[in-house]
Amino acid sequence: MKSAVVGTGFKSHSVTGYCMAVDGDAWMAKLKDNTTGVSGWSYIGNLSGTGKLPYC
């Protein structure tokens, strides 16, 4: 999974998680930052509370 950086998430921002996928050995989550409106992918190790996301 290759993509450009579209922003930086901050702990003060809320996000909506849509789904998760595996890219090589890295688990990735598709998210939308509710504060900025930006959507993109994040390494799941940077997040908490993603265990209930469906697979993409």
C-alpha positions in Angstrom: 0.0 0.0 0.0 1.7 3.2 -1.2 0.2 6.6 -0.7 1.2 10.2 0.0 1.0 11.7 3.4 -2.2 13.8 3.6 -1.9 15.1 7.2 -0.9 14.5 10.8 -3.3 13.2 13.3 -3.3 14.7 16.8 -4.6 13.1 20.0 -7.1 15.9 20.4 -8.8 15.0 17.1 -11.5 12.4 16.8 -11.5 9.9 14.0 -13.9 7.4 12.5 -12.4 4.1 11.6 -13.9 2.3 8.5 -12.0 -0.9 8.0 -8.5 -2.5 8.3 -6.3 -4.3 5.9 -2.9 -6.0 5.8 -0.1 -4.5 3.7 2.8 -7.0 3.8 3.2 -7.5 7.6 1.7 -4.1 8.6 -1.9 -3.8 9.7 -3.4 -0.6 8.3 -6.7 1.2 9.2 -8.8 3.4 6.9 -9.7 6.5 8.9 -11.4 9.9 8.6 -10.2 12.7 10.8 -13.5 14.2 12.0 -11.7 17.5 12.9 -10.1 18.2 9.5 -12.3 16.0 7.2 -9.2 14.3 5.8 -9.4 10.5 5.0 -6.5 8.2 4.7 -4.7 5.1 6.0 -2.7 4.8 9.3 -0.5 2.0 10.7 -2.7 0.3 13.3 0.1 0.4 15.8 -0.4 4.2 16.0 -4.0 3.7 17.1 -6.1 2.3 20.0 -9.6 0.8 19.9 -9.4 -0.6 16.4 -10.1 -4.3 17.2 -13.7 -4.1 16.1 -13.1 -2.7 12.6 -14.2 -5.0 9.7 -11.7 -6.1 7.1 -11.7 -4.0 3.9 
